Amino acid sequence: MRARFAVMNNPARDRVLEPKMGGIGFLETENDRRLVRKIIDFAEAWHYDRGYRAMRGPVNFGENDTYWGLLVENYDEPPIYGMFYHPPYYKQLLEQTGAVKLDDHWSYKRDFAKPVPERMKKITDRIENRSNVSLRSIDLKNIYRDAEYIREIYNEAWREQDIEEREEAFTELTRDTVREMVDKLKPVLIPESMLLAFVDDEPASFVVCVPDLNEISKETGGRLRWWHYPKLFWFKRRARHLRSLVYGTKPKFRKMGLEALTFTRGIQYTREAVPSLEYLEGAWVSEKNWLMQRSLEALGCRHHKTHRTYKWEF
């Protein structure tokens, strides 16, 4: 029987958790209870030797925007870019090792053929008509400047959340991290799906969506070489699936409807730019974040997948 996995810790980040938790992730295993028990035993011992008495997983080495959590709902649809797929037996095997639920994150789905509700159109028209509010797509010629705007909004937005326990786990995005993300995704970015809202010329809110790179991965055999770049350029104009990657609004601009503005216009602009798109998958929203859930449902999105993070104490 075979399996592979990773264990990880980051003392500076882990100590804000209660209790301090290391991580286990990137688990791939055959359906064997004893094998998974050995994996968890190894991971617990590894963390124990480093002063930990708990761990969480499946997680990755960095931020939770990609490859985070175990799929526990909807095994029938393929995974979108940055999201794990796990067969149903993973849940049973992990829970038999003493894993307990730490948090659930929900993915939302919206068909592009579905029209934006008239109520949302009226709300966003009213918001956009305010003299001090402006909205634009990301400027690819000044992408690092706009990326810095996004980083500024993101750090303020997620530092001050309505969910206190998530504030404690927050770590700021660095310039290097953002530049690395931009460099990786730049060939496939669709400007119309990346919007910035300003209030009195101050960066206030944003949404970033990217095409489903799993589609191109199927065409290139899972590898991306330099000769695939022309394919990438054309791919973003024929993509079928879009994923919302990250979003945020500065606390002082909340309750102005800027989230509705960026999401609604993003849906409209992207649909016009890429008519081949079939659906948007919004990932991801904590089960505790009722405000974002309500906002997405008002846009016609529906909860269709759940990824769960587990905790082990030892």
N, C-alpha and C positions, 0 to 999 in steps of 0.2 A: 504494500500500500504506500502511496506517495502523497506528499503535501509540501507546501512552502508557505512561508509567512515572514513577517518582519516584526521586530520589537524595537521600541524607540523611547527616548525620553528627552526632555528639554527642561532642565531644572528651573530656569528663569520663568518659563511659562507654566510648568506643572504645579509650582507651589501656590499659585492663585486658586487652584482647585481645592475643594474640601470633600474628602481628603485629597492630599496630593496624589495625582495619578499619572503613571506612565502610560504607554500605549502599545497596542498590538494591532497589526493591520496587514493588508495585502494577502489575506488568507485564501489559499486555494487548496482544497482537500477532497479526497474521495470520501465516500459515505462510510466512515468507519469510526465508531464511537471511541475505541481505544486509542486510535491515532490522534484524534482531536484532544482527548484527555492528556496525552503526552505533550502536545503542543502547548496547552494551557499550563501544564505543570512546569514546563521549561520557561515559559514567559514569566510566570509568577516568581520562580526562583531567580531569574535574571534581574527582575526589578527588586526583589527582596535584598539581593546582594548590594544594591545601589541605594538602599535606604527607603524604598517605597513599600507601602502596605496595601496598595490598590493600583489597578490599571483599568483602562477603558479601550473599547474597540468595537468594530474595526475602525481605525482612524489612519491618517497618513502622517507624513513628516512635517506638514506645514499647516496651511489654513483649511477650514472645513468647507470651502466652496467646491471642492472636487474630491472624489474617492473617499467618502466618509459615510460610515454606517452600513448596516446589513439590510439587504432588501427583505422585507417581511410581508409585503403586500403587492399583488399584481406581478405574477411571474410570466404572464403571457406576452407582454410587449418587450421589444428589445431595449437595451439601455441606451440612453442618450449620452453625449459626450460628457465625460467627467463623473459619471454615475456608475456605481457597481451593479453588476447582476450576480445574484446568488441563487442556486437551486433551493427549493423549499427545505431540503434536509439540513441545510446549514443552521437554520434557526433551532431545530430540535437538538442538534448535536451541541451547539454552544450552550443552550439553556441547561443541558444535562451536566455541564461542567460547573454549575453554580453561578452562571452569569445572570445578572438582574438588569432590568431595563433602566437606563440612565436618561435617555431622551429619544423622542421620535421626531423625525423631520419629514414633512410632507412635500411631495411634488404635485404641482398643479398642471393641468393640460387645457389648452384652448385651441379649437379648430379655427384656422384662418378664414375658412368659408363662412363662419358664423359672424354676422354683423355686430358691430359694437352697439351696445344698448343705447337707445336714444337719450336716456337720462344721462349716461356718461358723456355723450357728445355735447349735451347742453352744459354740463358742469365744466368740461374741459374748455369749451369755447369761452365761457365766462371767465375762467381763470386766465387763459391766454390773452384775453382782451384787456387785462389790467395793464395800466401804463408802465408799471415798474417790474413786470414779469416778461421774460423773454426765454425762448426755447430754440435750440439748434442741435443739429447732428454733430458728432465728433468731427474735428477737422484733421484729416489724415496728413496734411502738410505741416501741422503743428501738433502732432499726436502726443508728444511728450509733455507739452504744456497742458493739454487737455487731460492727460493722464494724471498730472499733478493736481489739477482741479478735482478729479475724481477721488484721488487719494485723500485730499483735504476733507472732502465731504464725508467719505467713508469713515475716516478716523473719528470725526466728530459725531457722526450718526450712531456708530456702533459702540462708542465709548459711553454714550448716554442713551440707554435703551429703557423700554418700559418693563423689561424682564431683568430684575436685579442679578439673578444668578448668571445670566449670560453676560452682563457687564463685567463680572469678576473674571470670566474666562477670556475676555477680549484682549487681543494684542494688536498693536498698531501695525498697519501696512507700512513698510519702509519704501523709500525711493527705489532701492535696488530691486526689491520684490516686484514693484509695479513695472519697472522698465523690463524686467525679465519676462513678465506676462505679456507686455506689449510686443516685445521682439518675437515671442513664440506665436502669438495670434495675429500679428499684423497682416500676413498674407491672405487671411480669410475674413477679415473684419468687414462687416456691412455697415457703413456709416449711419444709414437710416435706422438701424437697430440699436444705436448707441447715442443716447440723447442727454444733453445737459440743460438744466433749467437755471436761470439766474433771477435774482431779486435785487433790484437796484444795482445791477451789474456785478453782484457778488455770487459766486458759485453756490447754489442752494440745494439742488437735487439732481439725481442722475439715475439712469438705468443702462446696463450693458448686457446685450444679448449676442450670442455667437452661433453660427451654423453648427449643425451636428457633425463634428469631425469623424464620428464613427462611420458615417456614410462614405467618406473618402478613404478611410482606413480599409474598408472592404475592397475598394478598387485597387489599392496599392499593396494588398497583402499584409497590412499592419505595419509597414515600414514607409518612412517618408525620406526620399532622396532628392537631390537637387533637380533631377530631371522630372520630378513630380510637380514642381512649382507652377508650370503653366496649367496643369490640371487643377491646382488649388485656385488659381485666379478665376477660371471658368466655373469651378464648383460652387463658389459663393453666390453665383447668379442662377444656379439650378438646384440649390439645396431644397430638401423636402421638409426638414425639421429644424427648428430653432430652439436654443436653450437660453433662458435668462440666467446670467452668470452671477451678477451682483447688482445691487441697487442701494440707494440710501438718500436720506434727506437730513440736513442739519437740524438739530433740535429746535432752534429758534424759528424755523420756517415750517414746522409741522402744523398740521390742521389748516394749511392753506390749500390743500388739494393738489400739491405738486406731484405726489406719487401717481394720482389719477391722470394728471396731465402727461407725465413722461411715459407711463404704460400705455395709455390710450393712443397717443400720437405715435409711439413706437410701433404698435400693432398696425396702425393705418399706414404709416410711411414704409414700413418694411414690406407689407403686403403689396404695395404699389411697386416697390423696387425689385422684389423677387416674387413674381406671381406663382412660381412653382411650389412655394411653401404650403405645406399641408397643416402643420400644427406647431404650436409653441408649447414647450414644456418648461414650467417655472420651477426652478429648484434653487434654494429650497427653503421651507418655512417651518420653524419650530412649532410643534403642536401647542405650545403655550402662547404663540404670537397671534392672538385672536384678531388684532387690528389688521395685520397683513392678510390674514385669511379672509376677513370680511372685504377688504379692498379687492383682492383677486376674484372673489366670488361675484362681486358687483360688476366686474369686467366680463363675466361669463366663463371664468375658469372653474374647473372642477378638480377636486382632490382625487388623484388616481394612483399614486404610489406612496409607499412609506418605507423609509430607511431608519433603522434603529441602532442606537449606540448602547452598548452594554457596559456594565461595570462588574469587576471582580474585586473583592476584598480578601486579603489573606494575612 
